[in-house]
């Protein structure tokens, strides 16, 4: 379940950062970027992005191993015929 939610959370927090950045550029006195809440969101974004990347790498390696085993099994089946 967590793997399904992290990409969505990363997209939402990233979109929030785009909004904060543009608002901060228009009105610097709002100080959206230099805010404790924004810093907490940045930390959450970093953690979620790392988790998401590790899960994707793990899934890609698992799929590659599966495909290699499948290819090897087909090759052995052809050799046995």
Beta strands, then each sheet from edge to edge (+ up, - down):
end
